[in-house]
């Protein structure tokens, strides 16, 4: 059961109950348009990853600007987006287990649904579920191009799996999923470019081998907010999957882009955790009402905005401790502060609502429909 919204449309920002997830609409809209404009006319499709926002209202705005659909990471996420009217969802992950596969196959009767596979036995299970449901599921062979997580080895192992999928009833071989997640957070441009070049070479060779067997390989998909421009420039990828660009976070903001050598879009920080100072017991310390249950810290502590000499130092379940440097002015009890989350995706999953603000007012409150969609 979701919690009551922390604000209503028309409320002043000061009336938002905290901690709250706040989206600055002007920056958010500029991010959407910047990515859409960069992709437009390139021949490369944009399929944003919806695990970043879990919000159908955002997905609809991305599709209105030209995205072909969205990625999801779990069957339950895909269900939330299809239920909301999104007609093309790629589960860019392996789905294992009879119950999940049955749901996925039923979902494919209502929308275009695709999924990753890196194992022949899993392909047979997907086919069985699709046949039972009377649907067709599109299947991408996931190739390990450097992430070393899921993915069949490139080359002949991937060819064998593609052949098995292409011949299975109820399945349609859709191409290769060649996502290098680790490359997204390499800080230097040269490092990210080199990682994508290696991934693209592996994908290119694997696609050529598949096609030499007489099997059409319609698409290579992958890429993210840290590398999308390099996948687009590779000549291999026909689709990119950036997600965090809509929000940004402290981790992505650490990536360098200045020497990328091309006119690339820039993305502003649009997502913040709004918190209230609940205690200021000492000159060097204040405490806010946003702790571990309000902001993910897997990529570092949140960044405090607009308070020179004050840093978010540590978190416990319901408390965030701010360290105040000597001579700096710290916030007093009752004052509001904005925090940039270290990692936007898991932070969003902590909330039921996104409070959308423009200027000094709340314009809308959007449900995070796929929050907690883990299955």
N, C-alpha and C positions, 0 to 999 in steps of 0.2 A: 504494500500500500504506500503510495507516494505521500510525501509531506505537503502541507499547504504551501502555496507559492509565497516567497518572501517579500513580494511586492505586487502591485497591480499597475496596469497601464495608466499613465497619468500621474502616478506618484512622483514626488521629488526624490532625487537620489538619496537624500538624507533619511527618507522613510523606509529604505530597504532594510529588512531584517538581516542580521549577519550571524555567521558567515554566509556569503552568497557568491554565486558564480555570475559575474557581470561581463557583458559583451558590449563594447563600444561600437555602435553600429556603423559609424562613418569609417572607421579603420577596417572593420570586417568587410563592408561592402567594397572598399577599395582593394582589399586583398582578393576577393572573389573576381573582380573585374580584371585585375592585373594578371592573374593566372589565365583566365579565359582569353584575354587579348593576346597573351604570349603564344598560346596554343593555336588560336584561330588562324586558319589558312595554312597551317604547317603540314597537314596530312597526318598528324599524330593525334590520336583520340585522347581526351581527358576523362578518366574515370576516378574521381576523387575517393580516397579511403574514408569511409564514414565511421570507422572505429574511433576517429579523432573526436567527432562531435556527437555521435549516437542520436542525432536529432533530425527527423524527417523534414522539418521546416528548412533546415540548412540544405539538405540534399535537394529539395525542390528548387531552391535558389541556384544551386550549382547547375542543375540540369537546365533551368531556364536560360542560363548563360552559355549552354552548349555542351555540357558534359553528357556522355552517352549513357550514364548510369552511375552506380556507386560500387565500391568494394565493401564487403563486410568481412568479419573474421570468424563468426560463429553462425550456426544455423539459426539460433534465436535472434541474432541481430538481423539476419536476412529476413526473417519472418516479420520483425517490427517494421522494416522498410517497405516490404511488399504490402503489408496490411495498410500502410499509409499511402499507397498508390504509386510507389516507385516500381517501374516495370522491368528493370534490368539490374540484377544484383549478382555480383561475382563474389563468392565466398573464397577469398584468396588464402585458403588454408586447407589442410587435410581435415576431412570429417570422417570419424571412425565410430562405429557403434550402430546397431540396428535401429534403435529408436530415432537417433539423429538423422540417419540416412532415409528412413521412411518419411520423416517430416520434410527433409530437403526435396525428396522426390515428389511429394504432394505439392509442395510449394511451386515446383516446376510446371504444374498444371495451370498456375495462375499468373506466372511471370517468366521472363527469360532468366534462368538460373544457371550459373556455372560454378565449378568447384575445382580445387587443386587435387592432384593425386601424385604420389611418388612410389606406389607399390601395386603390383599386379593383383594381389588378393583384394586390396581395397577397391580397385577398379571393378572386380567381379561383384563385390558387395554393392557398389553404387549401381551397377547394371541391374542386379536383382531387384533392388528397391525401385528403380525406374520402371522396370517391366511390371512389377506388382501395382504400381501407381498409375500405369498407363501414360507415363510422361517421358520426355526426353531431357536428359541432363547434359549440358555441355561440360567437358572436362579438359582442363589444362594440365599438362605434365609439368610438375614443378621440378626445376633443375637447380641443383646447388651450384651457384655461380660465385660463391665466396662467403655467404652468410654462415654456412656450416651449422644449419639448424635443420629444417626439413629439406627435402629435395633429393631426387635420384641423381646419380653422377651424370655429368654431361657426356655426350657422345653415344656410343652403342647402347648402354643401359637405358638411356632416355628413348632411343629409337625403338627398342624392344617394347617399352611400355606404351609408347605412342601407337605402335601397331596393334597391341592388345586392346587399347581403348577404341581405336578406329574400327575394329571388327566386332565390338561388343554390342549386342542389341540394347537399345534404350540409351546409348551414349552417343555423343558427337564429339570427336576430337577437335578442340578449339584452338590449340596451339601450345605455346610454352610460357610458363610463368617463371621469369628470371629476375627475381627481386633480391637485391643485395642490401639488406637492412643495415648491416654494419657500416656500409659506406656513407649512410646518411649523416653520421655524426663525426666523421673525420673532419678535423677543423680546417686544414689547409685545402685550398682549391685544387692544388696539384695532386694531393692524396686522393681526393674524391674522384677527380677526373681519371686517374690511373686505375682506381678500383672499378669504375664503370667500364673503362676500356677493356679490362680483362673479362668482366662479366659479359659484355657485348660480344667479344670474340668467342667465348664458349657458347653463347646462345646462337651466334651466326653459324658456327660449325655444326652444332646439333641440328639446327633447322635444315641445313643443307643435306645432312645425312638422312633425315626423315624424308625429305622431298625426293632424294635419290631412290628411295624405296617405292616411289609412286604414291606417297601419302601427302595430301595437301596439309600444309602447316599455316593456317590463316593469319596467325597473330603471335607476336612476342610482346608480353606485357610485363611491367615492373616499374621501378623508379619511385622516388619519394620526394619530400620537400627539400632534402639536402642535395639531391643529384638530378632532378628531373630534366634540367637543361642538357646534361651530358647524355642521358638516354635519348632525348629527342635528336641530338646531333649525331648519334651513332649510326643512323641509317638502318639499325636493326629493330629497334623498338617501334611498334605501331601504336602503343598505348602507354600512358603514364598514370601513376596512382598516388600522387601527393595528397596528403591529408591535413597535416598540421599547419599548412600555409594559411588556413582560414583564421587561425588563432595566434600562432607562434607561441614560444615559451622560452624560458631562460636557457635551456639547452640548445635549441636551434639558433637562438640569438648569438651564441658563441661561435657559430660557423663564420668563416671568412668568405666574402664574395668579391671583394674589391678588385682582385686581379684575375677575374674569371675570363676576361678578354672578350666579352660580348655584352650587349645591352640587355641585361636580365631584369626581370621584375623584382622589386623589393617589397617586402611584406612587413606591415606594421604590427606591433603588439596590440591585439584587440581584446584578449581575454584576461580577466583579472579575478582574483579572489578578494572580495571586499570584506574587511575585518574591522572589528571595534576593539579599541584598547579597553581591557577590563581591569587592569591594575598597573600602577606605576610605583612599586614599593621602594625603589632606590633610584638615585640619580643616574646610575649606569644601566638601568633595566626597566623595561616595560613589558607587559604581557597582553597578547591579543587573543581573541576567541577563535582563532583558526590554527588548529594543530594538525596532527597526522590524519585526522578524519576529514580535513578540509582541503588539504593539498598534498599531492604525491611528492615524496622526497627522494625517489629512486634516482633522479638526475640532479640531486642537490637541493638545497633549501630554496624556498621562494626568495625572490628579489623584491625588496621594499622600494616603492616608487615615490620620489619627491621628498625624501627625508635624508639630507646629507649627514653623514656621520652616524646613521642608524642602520643596523643590519639585522635581518632575521637570523638568529644564532642557533636556535635549537627548537625542537618540537616534541611534545608529548601528545597523548590522545586528543585532548581538547584545548591545549595551550600552545601558543607560539611565543617564544621568548625573544624580545628585541634587545640587542646590545647597543648601548648608547655611548659613543666615544666621548672622552673628556672635552668639554666646551660645546658639544653639539646639543641642540634642542631636541628632546624626545617628545613624542606625543603624550598627551595627558589622558586620563581616564575619560571615556566617552568619545574621544576623537576617532575618526575613521581613517584607515590606511588601505592602500591598494597593493596587492601582492601579485607579482608575476610568477605563476607556478613553474617549477623546474621542468615538469613534463606534463603537457596538456592532456594527453589521452587518459591516463588513469585518474587525473584530477577531475575531469568531466564525469567520469563514472561514479564519483562520490556524491553527485547532486541529482535532484529530480527536475530542476528547473534552471534555465538560462535566463537571467534578467537582462533584457536588451535596453540600452540607454542611448539617448541622443541629447547632447547638451546636458542640461541639468535635470532631465526628466526620464522616467521609465516610459518607453514606447511600446514594449511588448514583453510578454513572459512566455517562453517556449518550453514545452515539455521535452525532457531528455528521454524519449520513449524507449530507447534500447538500453537504458541504464541497467546494469546487472545482468545483461543478456550474455551469459557465460557458457551456455550449453549448445 
